[in-house]
Amino acid sequence: MKTLQTLALTVGIATVVLSGCGQKESTTETPKPVAPAEQAGSSVIKQVNDTAATVAADTKKVVTEQTAAAKEAAANVTAAAQATASDATAKAQELIKQAQSLFTEKKYSEAMTSLQQLSTVKLTAEQQKLVDGLKTQIQAALAKSSVGNVLGGSK
């Protein structure tokens, strides 16, 4: 911000200095030596141009650095999100396999408990279909087991 103020002030001074030097005679004579005011004006213009070039270069450098940093941050967030999703999918698959195993062993209550742990996990469409089917099977087996216990007494 201070560089821009300095640049504006320098341009203002150059304008004032150069406006007083605008009158020239049109002759074919040998050129007159450069007046001190014209030399000062040229010096100010050179400084303004140099400052503008420096500001442009610095701005480009900052933009390039910030763009690279933003791209890196986005890549890191994407990688972390993918890792989290992969971990969640693996955990869900593990709980589904555990429930299937418990169902096969006729441990229906434990199998249902395993599936209930999936309530907080985002499942894929395929996993959700598998879980829904397994729940239906477990509920049917629990109902059948309960009816059998009531009719046949407990074993």
N, C-alpha and C positions, 0 to 999 in steps of 0.2 A: 504494500500500500504506500509506504514511504517512497519507494522507487517511482511509483506512478505520480506522486505529488512532485517529486523532483523533476520528472520528465515534463510535466505540465508547466512548471515554473520555467524550466529551460526553454521550452517552446515559446512561452510568452515573452521571455527576454529576447529570444532570437527574432521574434516578430517585430518587437519595438525597435531593435537595433537595425534590422533590415529595412524597415519602412522608411527610415530616415536616409537610407542609402540608395533609394530607388531611381534617382534622377541621374541619367548619363547623357553625355553629348554624343551625337552621332557624327563621328569624324573618321577620316581615313588617315589621320596622323598617327604617329607612334603612340602606343598605349601609355597611359599615365601610370605612374607607380600606384600600387594598391594602397588605398587609404587604411589607416589603422582601424576604422569602424568596419570596413569590409572584411578585414582580416579577422576581427573579433566575431563578426557574423558567421564567417566560414567555420571558425573554430567552434562556435556554439552549435551550428548545424551538425558538424562532425560528432560532437559530444552527444547530441540528441540521437543521431543515427546509431552510434555505438551503444548507447544505453538501450535503445529500442531493440537492437540485435541481441544484447545480453538478456533482456527481459524475455524475449521470444524464445531464446535457447533454454533459459532456466524453466520457463513454463512448459516447454515441450518435454524437458527432462522429468519434471514433476509429474506430468500427465502420464508419461510412459511408465514411471515407477509405480504410480497409483494403479494403473491399469493392470500391470503385472501382479501387484499385490492382491487386487480384487479377483483376478483369475485364479491365483493360487488358493485364496480363501474359499472360493466357490468349489474348486476341485476337492479341497479338504472336507468341506461340508458334504459334498456328494459322496465321497468315499466313506465318511462316517455313517451317513444315512444308509448306504448300501450294506455296510457291515452290520448295522443294527437290524436291518430287515432280514439279512441272511441269518443272523443269530436267532431272531424271533421265529423264522421259518424252521430252523433246525430244532429249536426247543419244542415247537408245536408238533413237529414230526415225531420227536422222541416221546411226547406225552400220548400221541395217538397210538404209537406202537405199544407203549406200556398198557394202555387201555385194551387194545386188541389181545394182548397176551393175558391180561387178567380175565377178560371175557372168556377166552379159550379155557382158562383154568376154573371157570365157573365162579369167579370172585366178582360178582356183578356190582356189588356196592363199591368196591375198591376201583373197579373199572369206571364207574360213573364219577367217582371223585377225581380220577385222573382227567376225565373229559371236562369236568367243571373248572379245572385249573386253566383251561383254554379260553375262558370267558373274557379275559383281559388281553388276549393275544389276537392280533390281526391275522386271520387265516386267508390262504389263497382260496379261490373258488373250489378247486379240487379237494383241498383239505376240509373245507366246510361241508361239502357233500359227503365226504367220508365220515366226518364226525356226526353229522345228522343221522346217517344210516346206522352207525354204531350205537348211538343213543337209542334209536328205535329198537334195535335188537336187544340192548341191555334192559330197557324198560319192559319189553315183552318177556324176557327171561325172568326178570324180577317178579312180574305179575304171575307168571306160571309157577315160579318157585313158591310164592306166597300162597297161591291157591292149593298147591300140593301140600304145603305144610298144614294148612287149615283142614283139608280133607283127610290127609293121611296121618296127621299128628306129627309131632316133631321127632326126628330120628336121632 
